[in-house]
């Protein structure tokens, strides 16, 4: 029986929450016989909005109508500008959509009951520690869970008859960047007195506040007690261990998959499902009820792994620098991809042969979406071999069916490949034992994408240079055509005019081209024309102050800056000598003969180039008439 397909939209996969959720979903889904398709984003960096736009394009990749269910962890996604558009798209689906941690209207929601989630922790500080000066650091207030945790704090403080002032609340962002500002806020206008406790809406903020206090010589818990929320790995192993609210993320993920199965069986589960939390009272509040056994070996190993990731990121960037060969690029990328421990990896690139849309052209002729046809460019096999290929497939397939037929564990991670907001394609990875990618995936994908962008830019520049060359070059002889000649000749002439130098203008016409064509064929005529071009090239001898070209069927021009009178006549003589040498060298029954018209300009500043060309042309026709007369005689 065909396995059902579940789409999962989740970000920051290596993080504590996402990693636990992904592993549980994969295990639980395998029990039900579901295939899981994870569409993932990574953290943005700085204020790079274009990078964020590129990341969120991964959610436009799939045809969601093929899924039997969708799970979304909205608060982990890097979609600040596109969240509502994504949700509207999901609301139109006929399959069930389940949201984790964030209540979304119209979806099934698996949540922590945020109305009471912090109640026991705050009451612990009030009743056990007899604190009344309890400050609060909120999460992102655009998220419902942050607002509800804040409401819980205010409600409990009110029930305990403790007034909350503005100085007791700092508005955080659920991340580590605002610790200094938060501590400044909580310590301001206190006359050196410290708050008794700071309750933080998540562990990342709590740990960073704890470190900031330590750098200022303020002790935790002796001077100020701290608590967090989530019970992430770092909270158990920081110093002191963090008092926190532990959320059973595995229960949350398992409940989401169970919901999909219940709905598939025709049951009618409640739209909102709540999971349990447990308070962990550790060193940061001084209680030490829940002791932590520090696994120093594991911590040391993790530190070494982070250091190695930094080194590998630097080395990969250096190895990819300046690579202009696609096969070499893919092989280098593969060498570093082995660190990601994937069972199998597919590299799928956009098909640049597809035309851009009007909207994309208006954005500067850069593709920001996926193409209808994708190109499977490389596959890393379970034996770490790399198979290069160029296999086109419909984007709706996500992975060509025949390429994934050997995978029993149906959990696939889709990682976007983009340079800023320029969409290049995506990478798909699957792992053994319900695993997922780690911290190296983001720098690996970023380095890969930058190298791809540079490679494509090099290809486009080469193509543009080739077009430019063809635009200015005579295809038969390989020297300038009239367009190329005009550009170069004007430069040579204007430089001479600026320096008040002499210029030789030579008009050249091949004699008897029609007779050669009629007698020996057009290939012979072409050969004769190429000999003339070759003679001009030899005489020019890469002189930057020379311009020469085939300007018509049998017409050529040669312009050269000269230093003395009659030097132009010497150039004409050399051209004839070289042409005669070439005729003798090839020893064909036909030869290339020319008529030449020379006009020497004494001071280029005083005679226009167009006038000098006309004069040389008139003298060329006079030479041609004389040569005809001599041939008749």
PLY file of the C-alpha trace (Angstrom):
ply
format ascii 1.0
element vertex 633
property float x
property float y
property float z
element edge 632
property int vertex1
property int vertex2
end_header
0.00 0.00 0.00
1.27 3.47 -0.88
2.62 5.36 2.14
0.85 8.57 3.12
2.76 11.83 2.77
3.04 14.35 5.61
4.58 17.77 5.05
6.37 19.40 8.00
7.33 23.09 7.97
9.99 23.69 10.58
13.07 25.86 11.07
16.40 25.74 12.91
16.43 21.94 12.85
19.61 21.54 14.97
18.02 23.50 17.83
16.72 21.79 20.96
13.03 22.11 20.14
13.19 21.35 16.40
15.59 18.42 16.70
13.46 16.70 19.35
10.30 17.35 17.35
11.76 16.04 14.08
13.12 12.84 15.60
9.83 12.09 17.33
7.74 12.85 14.24
9.93 10.56 12.13
9.75 7.70 14.62
6.01 8.03 15.16
5.25 8.47 11.46
7.21 5.36 10.60
4.97 3.37 12.95
1.95 4.56 10.97
3.67 4.05 7.60
3.86 7.76 6.73
6.55 9.46 4.65
7.69 12.79 6.10
8.79 15.75 3.98
10.52 18.40 6.10
10.76 21.89 4.55
13.30 23.78 6.60
14.82 27.22 7.09
17.81 28.43 9.05
18.32 31.47 11.20
18.85 34.71 9.32
21.95 36.75 10.07
22.06 40.45 10.93
19.52 42.54 9.05
19.95 40.72 5.74
16.35 40.82 4.53
17.21 39.34 1.14
18.67 36.26 2.82
15.40 35.83 4.72
13.44 36.11 1.47
15.62 33.43 -0.08
15.12 31.10 2.89
11.35 31.32 2.90
11.12 30.36 -0.79
11.41 26.72 0.30
7.77 26.89 1.41
6.70 27.66 -2.17
8.42 24.48 -3.41
5.82 21.74 -2.75
2.34 21.17 -4.11
0.65 20.93 -0.72
-2.42 19.26 -2.22
-0.49 15.97 -2.50
-0.02 15.77 1.27
-2.33 13.83 3.57
-1.51 16.24 6.40
0.72 19.17 7.27
2.48 20.04 10.54
3.81 23.56 11.03
6.05 25.03 13.75
5.44 28.66 12.85
7.59 30.23 15.55
10.70 28.45 14.21
10.30 29.67 10.62
12.26 32.53 9.10
9.19 34.08 7.41
8.68 37.49 9.07
7.19 39.01 5.91
5.51 35.95 4.41
3.84 34.23 7.34
0.28 35.30 6.55
0.58 34.35 2.86
1.85 30.92 3.87
-0.98 30.42 6.36
-3.59 31.46 3.79
-2.19 28.87 1.41
-2.42 26.18 4.10
-5.97 27.18 5.04
-7.11 26.30 1.52
-5.99 22.68 1.86
-8.47 19.84 2.23
-6.08 17.86 4.46
-5.69 18.59 8.21
-3.05 21.13 9.29
-1.59 20.94 12.79
0.25 23.79 14.47
2.82 23.21 17.20
3.23 25.71 20.08
1.36 28.50 18.25
-2.45 28.73 18.15
-3.59 29.35 14.56
-7.26 29.80 13.71
-8.66 27.07 11.47
-5.93 24.55 12.30
-5.56 21.83 14.90
-3.26 23.12 17.64
-0.94 21.20 19.98
-0.03 23.65 22.71
1.29 24.35 26.13
-1.44 25.92 28.25
0.32 29.28 28.41
-2.39 30.79 30.60
-0.99 28.79 33.53
2.44 27.65 32.21
4.43 30.06 34.44
2.06 30.10 37.39
3.84 27.51 39.54
7.25 29.09 38.86
6.15 32.58 39.89
4.33 31.26 42.97
7.50 29.34 43.83
9.43 32.62 44.08
6.62 34.21 46.11
5.81 31.39 48.54
9.08 29.46 48.84
11.54 32.35 48.59
9.24 35.06 49.97
10.13 37.37 47.03
8.04 40.34 46.01
10.43 42.14 43.66
10.09 39.73 40.73
10.92 41.12 37.28
9.87 39.64 33.96
11.55 39.45 30.52
8.97 38.78 27.82
9.33 36.91 24.53
8.41 38.30 21.11
5.11 40.05 21.71
3.93 39.37 18.16
3.61 35.71 19.24
0.63 34.51 21.25
2.64 32.33 23.63
4.74 35.35 24.64
1.64 37.43 25.32
-0.01 34.65 27.33
3.11 34.08 29.45
3.22 37.79 30.19
-0.49 37.75 31.07
0.16 34.79 33.39
2.93 36.73 35.14
0.72 39.79 35.65
-2.24 37.72 36.86
-0.24 35.77 39.45
1.50 38.92 40.68
-1.89 40.58 41.08
-3.32 37.58 42.92
-0.33 37.78 45.26
-1.01 41.52 45.77
2.34 42.48 44.23
2.21 45.59 42.04
4.00 45.40 38.65
5.71 48.60 37.49
7.24 49.42 34.11
10.73 49.04 35.56
9.95 45.41 36.39
9.20 44.41 32.75
11.58 44.25 29.80
10.36 43.30 26.33
12.67 40.64 24.91
12.85 38.68 21.66
13.24 35.02 22.70
16.94 35.19 21.75
20.32 36.02 23.30
20.91 39.48 21.91
19.10 41.68 24.45
20.67 40.52 27.71
22.74 43.67 28.25
19.78 45.97 27.60
17.57 43.86 29.88
20.03 43.96 32.78
20.51 47.71 32.32
16.74 48.12 32.49
16.25 45.96 35.57
19.08 47.66 37.50
18.18 51.25 36.59
16.79 53.69 39.16
17.25 51.28 42.08
20.00 53.08 43.94
22.25 49.99 43.79
19.53 47.61 45.00
18.95 44.43 42.96
15.64 42.80 42.00
15.14 39.55 43.88
14.31 37.46 40.80
14.09 37.74 37.01
11.65 35.38 35.33
12.44 34.97 31.62
9.98 33.75 29.00
12.50 31.24 27.62
15.85 29.67 28.43
17.93 31.45 25.77
17.15 34.81 27.36
17.57 33.44 30.90
21.01 32.00 30.19
22.23 35.17 28.47
20.92 37.35 31.36
22.67 35.05 33.83
25.96 35.47 31.94
25.55 39.23 31.72
25.02 39.46 35.47
28.11 37.35 36.04
30.23 39.66 33.88
29.12 42.52 36.12
30.06 40.65 39.27
26.46 40.02 40.26
26.00 36.48 41.62
23.23 34.06 40.70
21.39 33.00 42.86
23.04 34.81 45.83
22.22 38.32 44.53
19.50 37.66 41.95
17.57 34.47 41.16
16.84 33.61 37.51
14.38 31.24 35.82
13.67 30.31 32.20
11.30 28.25 30.11
11.71 25.18 27.80
14.50 23.25 29.59
16.85 23.26 26.61
20.12 21.30 26.75
22.19 24.38 27.65
19.98 25.20 30.64
20.98 21.96 32.34
24.70 22.52 31.85
25.21 26.25 32.35
26.60 27.59 35.62
24.55 27.61 37.75
22.08 25.13 36.19
18.94 26.98 35.12
15.66 26.76 37.00
13.10 26.40 34.25
9.77 25.06 33.03
10.37 21.82 31.16
8.16 21.20 28.14
7.72 17.68 26.84
8.40 18.38 23.16
8.40 14.69 22.35
4.83 14.46 23.65
3.91 17.46 21.49
5.35 15.93 18.31
3.88 12.50 18.98
0.45 14.02 19.64
0.57 15.83 16.28
1.14 12.56 14.39
-1.50 10.78 16.48
-3.97 13.53 15.55
-3.34 12.96 11.85
-4.00 9.25 12.29
-7.17 9.84 14.31
-8.50 12.22 11.66
-7.59 9.70 8.95
-9.66 7.08 10.81
-12.67 9.38 10.77
-12.50 10.39 14.43
-13.25 13.93 15.56
-10.51 15.03 17.98
-10.61 18.40 19.75
-9.12 21.31 17.80
-6.87 22.25 20.69
-4.68 19.70 22.47
-2.52 20.53 25.51
0.63 18.84 26.66
2.17 18.69 30.11
4.95 20.81 31.65
7.18 20.19 34.66
8.99 22.78 36.77
12.69 22.13 37.32
14.09 23.93 40.38
17.86 24.05 40.01
20.80 26.21 40.98
19.72 29.53 39.49
17.00 29.89 42.15
19.13 28.23 44.83
16.80 25.29 45.47
18.74 22.51 43.78
15.72 20.17 43.98
16.40 18.81 40.51
20.08 18.05 40.28
21.86 17.82 36.97
24.67 15.39 36.26
27.11 17.25 34.06
28.32 15.01 31.26
31.67 16.71 30.85
32.81 14.31 28.14
29.71 15.09 26.06
30.11 18.82 26.61
33.78 18.73 25.65
32.95 16.74 22.55
30.24 19.23 21.57
32.67 22.13 22.03
35.21 20.36 19.82
32.52 19.72 17.21
31.58 23.41 17.15
35.24 24.34 16.72
35.55 21.83 13.90
32.47 23.25 12.19
34.08 26.69 12.26
37.28 25.34 10.73
35.45 23.32 8.09
33.35 26.33 7.12
36.49 28.42 6.60
38.29 25.65 4.69
35.27 24.98 2.47
34.98 28.66 1.62
38.68 28.78 0.76
38.52 25.64 -1.40
35.56 26.99 -3.36
37.16 30.39 -3.96
37.46 31.10 -7.67
36.13 27.71 -8.86
34.78 28.09 -12.42
34.28 24.42 -13.28
30.91 22.99 -12.20
32.12 19.40 -11.76
35.02 20.53 -9.60
32.62 22.68 -7.56
30.23 19.78 -6.95
33.06 17.46 -5.97
34.43 19.93 -3.42
30.94 20.48 -2.01
30.49 16.70 -1.77
33.75 16.33 0.15
32.48 18.66 2.86
28.91 17.33 2.74
30.15 14.01 4.12
30.32 15.80 7.51
26.53 16.10 7.49
26.21 12.30 7.95
23.31 11.98 5.54
22.36 8.57 4.24
21.61 10.00 0.80
21.63 13.53 -0.65
20.08 14.92 -3.83
21.21 18.27 -5.28
18.39 19.79 -7.35
19.01 23.01 -9.27
16.64 25.39 -11.01
16.42 25.10 -14.79
17.80 28.41 -16.07
16.52 27.68 -19.56
13.04 28.65 -18.33
12.15 32.26 -19.00
11.68 34.71 -16.16
8.24 36.03 -15.37
7.38 39.69 -15.81
7.47 40.10 -12.04
10.95 38.58 -11.88
12.16 40.83 -14.68
10.84 43.85 -12.80
12.99 42.80 -9.85
16.16 42.98 -11.90
16.05 39.79 -14.02
16.79 37.53 -11.07
14.82 34.37 -10.34
13.32 34.39 -6.86
11.08 31.32 -7.26
11.54 27.72 -8.32
11.30 26.66 -11.95
8.58 24.26 -13.10
11.29 21.87 -14.23
14.18 21.11 -11.88
17.52 19.49 -12.69
18.85 16.68 -10.54
22.56 17.49 -10.80
24.17 15.16 -8.27
23.38 12.36 -5.83
25.43 11.34 -2.81
24.89 7.63 -2.21
24.87 5.74 1.11
28.48 4.71 0.34
29.48 8.39 0.10
30.02 8.18 -3.65
28.97 11.15 -5.77
27.05 10.52 -8.98
26.97 13.54 -11.30
24.07 13.73 -13.75
21.76 16.09 -15.57
18.27 14.67 -15.07
15.30 16.98 -15.62
12.12 16.30 -13.64
8.89 18.03 -12.77
9.17 20.12 -9.61
5.98 18.54 -8.27
7.91 15.25 -7.90
10.32 16.92 -5.41
12.65 13.94 -5.94
12.46 11.70 -9.04
10.64 8.55 -7.91
13.31 6.19 -9.23
16.00 8.03 -7.26
14.37 7.38 -3.89
13.05 3.88 -4.41
15.85 2.34 -2.29
15.02 4.44 0.80
12.94 2.59 3.37
12.84 5.32 6.02
10.74 7.97 4.39
11.95 11.15 6.14
13.31 13.75 3.72
14.73 17.15 4.61
14.50 19.93 2.02
17.09 22.68 2.45
16.98 25.84 0.28
19.90 26.86 -1.92
19.96 30.58 -2.60
22.25 33.58 -2.79
20.40 36.32 -0.93
16.98 36.13 -2.64
18.24 34.55 -5.87
16.78 31.04 -5.86
19.28 28.44 -7.09
17.51 25.21 -6.10
17.42 22.94 -3.07
19.14 20.03 -1.40
17.29 16.95 -0.12
18.81 14.74 2.57
17.67 11.62 4.36
19.31 10.08 7.45
19.62 6.73 9.18
17.75 5.95 12.41
15.37 8.91 12.18
18.30 11.34 12.35
18.43 14.90 11.03
21.05 17.36 9.85
23.24 19.22 12.33
24.86 22.62 12.84
27.14 22.32 9.80
24.25 22.23 7.32
23.60 26.00 7.30
27.21 27.11 6.67
27.61 24.24 4.18
24.52 25.32 2.24
25.51 29.00 2.37
29.03 28.29 1.08
27.60 26.02 -1.60
25.10 28.66 -2.72
27.70 31.45 -2.86
30.00 29.23 -4.94
27.09 28.33 -7.26
26.19 31.99 -7.69
29.80 32.83 -8.53
29.95 29.95 -11.00
26.72 31.02 -12.73
27.90 34.63 -12.76
31.14 33.51 -14.41
29.14 31.54 -16.98
26.91 34.53 -17.72
29.91 36.84 -18.04
31.58 34.39 -20.41
28.40 34.20 -22.47
28.08 37.98 -22.49
31.72 38.35 -23.52
31.16 35.82 -26.31
28.10 37.73 -27.52
30.04 40.97 -27.29
32.92 39.42 -29.22
30.59 38.07 -31.91
28.90 41.47 -32.16
32.22 43.12 -32.97
34.00 40.30 -34.79
33.83 39.18 -38.42
32.89 35.50 -38.24
34.77 34.54 -41.43
38.17 36.11 -40.73
38.20 36.48 -36.93
39.20 40.17 -37.07
36.97 43.17 -36.27
33.85 43.84 -38.33
32.71 47.40 -38.99
31.19 47.78 -35.48
34.37 46.65 -33.79
36.49 48.71 -36.12
34.59 51.93 -35.50
35.00 51.55 -31.73
38.74 50.80 -31.91
39.54 53.21 -34.77
37.87 56.11 -32.98
40.01 55.44 -29.92
43.23 55.23 -31.96
42.35 58.40 -33.85
41.21 60.39 -30.78
44.40 59.44 -28.91
46.46 60.62 -31.89
44.44 63.85 -32.06
45.03 64.51 -28.36
48.81 64.04 -28.90
48.77 65.85 -32.32
50.25 62.73 -33.93
50.21 61.45 -37.51
47.80 58.71 -38.61
47.88 56.41 -41.65
44.46 55.51 -43.09
44.56 52.55 -45.49
41.52 51.36 -47.46
41.97 47.84 -48.88
39.90 45.97 -51.44
40.47 42.42 -52.64
40.89 42.15 -56.40
38.93 39.63 -58.43
37.00 37.98 -55.61
34.15 37.10 -57.98
36.56 35.42 -60.43
38.09 33.32 -57.66
34.62 32.28 -56.46
33.47 31.42 -59.99
36.60 29.50 -60.89
37.44 27.71 -57.65
34.34 27.97 -55.49
33.31 30.13 -52.57
35.56 28.25 -50.15
38.55 29.47 -52.20
37.25 33.03 -52.05
36.80 32.71 -48.29
40.35 31.38 -48.01
41.69 34.37 -49.92
39.83 36.79 -47.65
41.27 35.05 -44.58
44.80 35.46 -46.03
44.28 39.22 -46.25
43.05 39.30 -42.63
46.08 37.22 -41.61
48.45 39.63 -43.35
46.86 42.60 -41.58
47.14 40.81 -38.22
50.85 40.11 -38.77
51.59 43.70 -39.71
49.56 45.07 -36.77
51.62 42.85 -34.45
49.37 43.54 -31.42
50.07 47.26 -31.58
47.50 49.04 -29.38
47.65 52.05 -31.70
46.33 50.08 -34.68
42.76 49.24 -35.74
41.96 46.95 -38.67
38.85 45.13 -39.87
36.93 43.49 -42.66
34.25 46.11 -43.24
32.39 44.53 -46.17
32.39 41.58 -48.54
35.87 42.21 -49.99
36.69 45.47 -48.17
39.16 46.04 -45.34
40.40 49.06 -43.40
43.66 49.63 -41.53
44.27 52.65 -39.29
47.60 53.16 -37.53
49.25 55.93 -35.57
52.63 56.76 -37.15
55.61 58.83 -36.14
57.02 60.15 -39.44
56.07 61.07 -42.98
55.75 58.19 -45.51
55.53 55.57 -42.72
52.08 54.72 -44.06
53.61 53.74 -47.42
55.93 51.38 -45.56
52.92 49.76 -43.87
51.23 49.23 -47.26
54.40 47.64 -48.58
54.60 45.31 -45.58
50.96 44.26 -46.03
51.62 43.36 -49.65
54.82 41.51 -48.73
53.05 39.44 -46.06
50.19 38.67 -48.41
52.63 37.54 -51.12
54.43 35.32 -48.60
51.12 33.70 -47.60
50.20 33.13 -51.25
53.50 31.39 -51.82
53.15 29.39 -48.59
49.73 27.97 -49.55
50.67 27.52 -53.26
47.06 27.37 -54.49
46.09 28.05 -58.13
44.53 31.28 -56.93
46.05 34.07 -54.87
44.82 36.95 -52.76
45.56 40.31 -54.36
44.60 43.73 -53.07
44.23 47.35 -54.07
45.18 49.89 -51.41
44.43 53.55 -50.84
46.66 55.44 -48.40
45.91 58.78 -46.82
48.34 60.13 -44.22
47.00 62.67 -41.73
49.76 64.96 -40.49
47.83 66.13 -37.38
44.78 64.09 -36.41
43.46 67.01 -34.39
42.91 68.99 -37.59
41.22 66.40 -39.83
38.05 64.45 -38.98
38.31 60.67 -39.13
35.37 60.40 -41.53
37.12 62.79 -43.91
40.35 60.79 -43.74
38.46 57.54 -44.46
36.80 59.10 -47.52
40.16 60.25 -48.86
41.75 56.82 -48.43
38.75 55.24 -50.11
39.09 57.52 -53.16
42.78 56.62 -53.46
42.00 52.93 -53.17
39.65 53.12 -56.17
42.34 54.98 -58.11
44.82 52.19 -57.28
42.26 49.57 -58.35
41.77 51.32 -61.72
45.51 51.46 -62.28
45.94 47.77 -61.42
43.18 46.80 -63.86
44.89 48.79 -66.61
48.20 47.09 -65.90
46.57 43.65 -66.02
44.99 44.43 -69.44
48.33 45.57 -70.81
0 1
1 2
2 3
3 4
4 5
5 6
6 7
7 8
8 9
9 10
10 11
11 12
12 13
13 14
14 15
15 16
16 17
17 18
18 19
19 20
20 21
21 22
22 23
23 24
24 25
25 26
26 27
27 28
28 29
29 30
30 31
31 32
32 33
33 34
34 35
35 36
36 37
37 38
38 39
39 40
40 41
41 42
42 43
43 44
44 45
45 46
46 47
47 48
48 49
49 50
50 51
51 52
52 53
53 54
54 55
55 56
56 57
57 58
58 59
59 60
60 61
61 62
62 63
63 64
64 65
65 66
66 67
67 68
68 69
69 70
70 71
71 72
72 73
73 74
74 75
75 76
76 77
77 78
78 79
79 80
80 81
81 82
82 83
83 84
84 85
85 86
86 87
87 88
88 89
89 90
90 91
91 92
92 93
93 94
94 95
95 96
96 97
97 98
98 99
99 100
100 101
101 102
102 103
103 104
104 105
105 106
106 107
107 108
108 109
109 110
110 111
111 112
112 113
113 114
114 115
115 116
116 117
117 118
118 119
119 120
120 121
121 122
122 123
123 124
124 125
125 126
126 127
127 128
128 129
129 130
130 131
131 132
132 133
133 134
134 135
135 136
136 137
137 138
138 139
139 140
140 141
141 142
142 143
143 144
144 145
145 146
146 147
147 148
148 149
149 150
150 151
151 152
152 153
153 154
154 155
155 156
156 157
157 158
158 159
159 160
160 161
161 162
162 163
163 164
164 165
165 166
166 167
167 168
168 169
169 170
170 171
171 172
172 173
173 174
174 175
175 176
176 177
177 178
178 179
179 180
180 181
181 182
182 183
183 184
184 185
185 186
186 187
187 188
188 189
189 190
190 191
191 192
192 193
193 194
194 195
195 196
196 197
197 198
198 199
199 200
200 201
201 202
202 203
203 204
204 205
205 206
206 207
207 208
208 209
209 210
210 211
211 212
212 213
213 214
214 215
215 216
216 217
217 218
218 219
219 220
220 221
221 222
222 223
223 224
224 225
225 226
226 227
227 228
228 229
229 230
230 231
231 232
232 233
233 234
234 235
235 236
236 237
237 238
238 239
239 240
240 241
241 242
242 243
243 244
244 245
245 246
246 247
247 248
248 249
249 250
250 251
251 252
252 253
253 254
254 255
255 256
256 257
257 258
258 259
259 260
260 261
261 262
262 263
263 264
264 265
265 266
266 267
267 268
268 269
269 270
270 271
271 272
272 273
273 274
274 275
275 276
276 277
277 278
278 279
279 280
280 281
281 282
282 283
283 284
284 285
285 286
286 287
287 288
288 289
289 290
290 291
291 292
292 293
293 294
294 295
295 296
296 297
297 298
298 299
299 300
300 301
301 302
302 303
303 304
304 305
305 306
306 307
307 308
308 309
309 310
310 311
311 312
312 313
313 314
314 315
315 316
316 317
317 318
318 319
319 320
320 321
321 322
322 323
323 324
324 325
325 326
326 327
327 328
328 329
329 330
330 331
331 332
332 333
333 334
334 335
335 336
336 337
337 338
338 339
339 340
340 341
341 342
342 343
343 344
344 345
345 346
346 347
347 348
348 349
349 350
350 351
351 352
352 353
353 354
354 355
355 356
356 357
357 358
358 359
359 360
360 361
361 362
362 363
363 364
364 365
365 366
366 367
367 368
368 369
369 370
370 371
371 372
372 373
373 374
374 375
375 376
376 377
377 378
378 379
379 380
380 381
381 382
382 383
383 384
384 385
385 386
386 387
387 388
388 389
389 390
390 391
391 392
392 393
393 394
394 395
395 396
396 397
397 398
398 399
399 400
400 401
401 402
402 403
403 404
404 405
405 406
406 407
407 408
408 409
409 410
410 411
411 412
412 413
413 414
414 415
415 416
416 417
417 418
418 419
419 420
420 421
421 422
422 423
423 424
424 425
425 426
426 427
427 428
428 429
429 430
430 431
431 432
432 433
433 434
434 435
435 436
436 437
437 438
438 439
439 440
440 441
441 442
442 443
443 444
444 445
445 446
446 447
447 448
448 449
449 450
450 451
451 452
452 453
453 454
454 455
455 456
456 457
457 458
458 459
459 460
460 461
461 462
462 463
463 464
464 465
465 466
466 467
467 468
468 469
469 470
470 471
471 472
472 473
473 474
474 475
475 476
476 477
477 478
478 479
479 480
480 481
481 482
482 483
483 484
484 485
485 486
486 487
487 488
488 489
489 490
490 491
491 492
492 493
493 494
494 495
495 496
496 497
497 498
498 499
499 500
500 501
501 502
502 503
503 504
504 505
505 506
506 507
507 508
508 509
509 510
510 511
511 512
512 513
513 514
514 515
515 516
516 517
517 518
518 519
519 520
520 521
521 522
522 523
523 524
524 525
525 526
526 527
527 528
528 529
529 530
530 531
531 532
532 533
533 534
534 535
535 536
536 537
537 538
538 539
539 540
540 541
541 542
542 543
543 544
544 545
545 546
546 547
547 548
548 549
549 550
550 551
551 552
552 553
553 554
554 555
555 556
556 557
557 558
558 559
559 560
560 561
561 562
562 563
563 564
564 565
565 566
566 567
567 568
568 569
569 570
570 571
571 572
572 573
573 574
574 575
575 576
576 577
577 578
578 579
579 580
580 581
581 582
582 583
583 584
584 585
585 586
586 587
587 588
588 589
589 590
590 591
591 592
592 593
593 594
594 595
595 596
596 597
597 598
598 599
599 600
600 601
601 602
602 603
603 604
604 605
605 606
606 607
607 608
608 609
609 610
610 611
611 612
612 613
613 614
614 615
615 616
616 617
617 618
618 619
619 620
620 621
621 622
622 623
623 624
624 625
625 626
626 627
627 628
628 629
629 630
630 631
631 632
